Amino acid sequence: MNKTQFLLIAIFVYILSFGSQAQFLQDAMKIIDQGKGGLTEKDAVEGIKEALVKGTGESVALVSKLNGYFSNPEIKIPFPENARTIESKLRAIGLGNKVDEVILTLNRAAEDAAKSAQSIFVSAITGMNISDALQIVRGNNNAATQYLAKTTTPELKAKFNPVIKSSLDKVDATRLWAELITAYNQIPFVTRQNPDLTGYVTDKAISGLFTMIAKEELKIRQNPAARTTELLKKVFGK
């Protein structure tokens, strides 16, 4: 790896750790020019991976806690889009409380399923190669989020779907949904409907998770937050 490539990686690790790019440009050049700390390519790449594991871990922890989805307007899961007609008619006939209860259970299921996401992210981050790292460095403010979305979404869907289904049953969403659909289908002159609740919540849960990861990535890149570890101390001679 040449000096320019190494500097790009070092910049990324430092931004993730401390957020101050201007100051780091001076520090990194000194480190590279002086050979300070016995840095290696492995140190730099592992530093990126460590920072990403921390960022995704914080995002998963945030959404998987109680009300992680439900109390966050950015990612709260509403009534299914293709069932908004159902929602309005049910509210019109006095079943608004039941609709609200279903919405709460949808978000509870997402919060439950999100707990299983971190192992998938760690696997993807661990498999990151030097080319992946450089693309993230050269990319925009959500480059790492895009990388994770591309590499983990199929596995997240496969893992979330059965968990969501089980969670919907556990939090009583399946029964409540069946009751609402039955009530709706008894309204005169409506077209009978029964949207795929599990698939809908799975997609929304994953979308919300990546929304929070993108916010965390931006925060890590821009804010001067202390996220020191032994590896990052070694990378920057701290």
N, C-alpha and C positions, 0 to 999 in steps of 0.2 A: 504494500500500500504506500502511495507517495504522500508527501507532506500535506498537499491540498486536501486529499481525501480524508486523511487523519484529522485535519483541522475541522472539516465539516462534521465529522462524527463527534469530535470533542465539543464543538459548539452546541450540538444538539443535547448531549448529555448535560452540559452545564446549564443550558436554558431550562431543561426539565428539573434540574436540581435547585437553581438559584434565580433564574429568570432574567438576569442582567446580561444581555448580550454585549453591550458596549464595553463593560469592564472586562468581560471574559476574553474578548478579542485580544486584549493586551496580555492577560494572564496566560491564555492558551499558547500564544506565540512564544512566550518565555519558556513555558514548559516544554514545548516541542523543540525549540532551538537549543535549550540547555539539556534536554534529555532527562528532565527532573522526574524522579520517582520511579524510574524503570518502567514506563508505560509500554503496553503492548497493544496490538490490534485487538486481541482477545479482551483486554481490560475495557477498551472503549465500547465494543459491541455488547459485552455483558453489562456494562453500565446502562446502555440504552434499554436492554431487556429488563433490567431491574427497575428502572424508572417506569416502564410501561406496566409491569406487574403491579407496582404500587398504585399507578393511576387507575387501572381497571379495578383493582381491589377496592379502592375507595368508592368508585362508582357503583359497583355491585353491592357493597355494604349500604350505600345510601338508598338504593331502590328496593332492596330486599327487606328492609326493616318495616315495622308496622307503619302504614300510611306512606310508605316510600313512593308509591304511585298515586294513591288516592288523594293525598294532600298536596301534590305537586301539580299545578295547573298545566305545566309544560308537557307532562307525560301521563296525566290522569286518563284512564281508559273510559271513554263515554259509551253510551248505548251504540251498538253496531250501526255504521253509517247506512247500510242497506236495510236497516230496520227502523229508521227514524220515523217512518209513517206509523209503524207499530207503536213506537213510544208516544207520539202525539195523540193517537187515538186512545191509548190506554190511560194517559193522563186526563184526557177529556172525559172519560167515564169513571174517574175517581180512583184510579189505580196508581197514582203518582208515587205513593209511598213504596209500593211494590217495585216500581221501576227503579227508584233510588236504591232500594235494597239490592236489586240485581247489579246495578252499577258498582256498588260497594264490593260485592262478592267477586266481580270480574277483576277488580284491582287487587283484592286479597289473593286471588289465584296467581296473578302476575308477580306479586311480591314473594309468594311462596316459591314459584318456579325460578325466579332470578337467583336464588341461593345457589343453584347448580351451575351458574355461568362461569365462575372464576376458573375452574379447572380447565375449561375449554379455552379461555383466553391465555392461561399460562402455557398450555400446550402449543398454541399458535405462536406466542412470543418466543418460546424456547426454540421453535423451529425457524425463527427468523435468521436469514443469512446476511452477509455483508451488503449484498445488492439491495435487499429489502430495507436495511438500515439507511443506506445512502438515499434511497428514494424518499424515505420519510423525512430525512434531513432537508432535502431539496424541495419537498412538497409544501403545501399550504398549511394553515393552522389546524386543519383536521386530517392531515395526511396519515397519522397513526390510526385514527378512528376509521378512516377509509380502508386501510390495510386490514384491520381487524374485522371489519364488516365483510370484506371480500373473502377472507380466509376462514371465518368462523360461522357465518350465517347459516349455511346448510346444516352444520353440526348442531348449532344452537336450536334450530327448528326441530331437528330430529330428537334432541334431548328435552326441549321445552314441551313439545306437544303432549307426550304421555304424562308429564308432570302437571301441565295445565289441566288436562282432563281429570287427573286424580284430584287436583286441587279444587277444581270446580265442584266435584262431588263432595269433597271434604268440607268446603265452606257453604255447601247447600245451594250453590248457584244453579246447578243442573235442575234441581226440583223447582226452584223459583222461576227459572227460565221456562220450564215446561208449563208451569201454571200460567205465566203471562201469555205464552204463545197460544195456549188453549183458550184463554179468555179472549184474546184478540181474534182468533179464528171463529169465535162464536158471534162476533159483531156482524150484523147483516151487510151483505154486498161487498165484503172485503175479499181480497185475494189471499188465500191461505199462504202463510210463510213460516219458515223455520230455518233461519240462517245458521251457518256452521259456527257455533259459539266457540268451540275449542280452537279452530283455525284462526278465528278473528282475534281472540285474546293472545294467542301465541305470537302472531304478527305484531300486535300492538305492544306486547311486552318487550319484544326484541327491539322494536323501533325506539321505544322509550329508553331502553338501556343504552343504545348507541347515542341518543341525544345527550344523556348524562356523561357518557365517556367523552364526547366531543367537548362538552363544557369543561370537564376536568383537564383534557388535553390543553385547551386554550389557557386555562388558569395556570397549569404547570409551565407552559411556554412563556407566559407573560409576567406572572407575578413573582416577586422576589421572595419565595417561600423556602424556608430551610427544610430540605429533604435529604440530609446527609446520611450516608451509610459508609461502612468501611471501604467498600469498593469505590464509591464516588470520592471518598477522601484520598484513596490511592491515585485515582485518575487525575485529580487536581492538586495533589500534593498538600491536602488540607490536614 
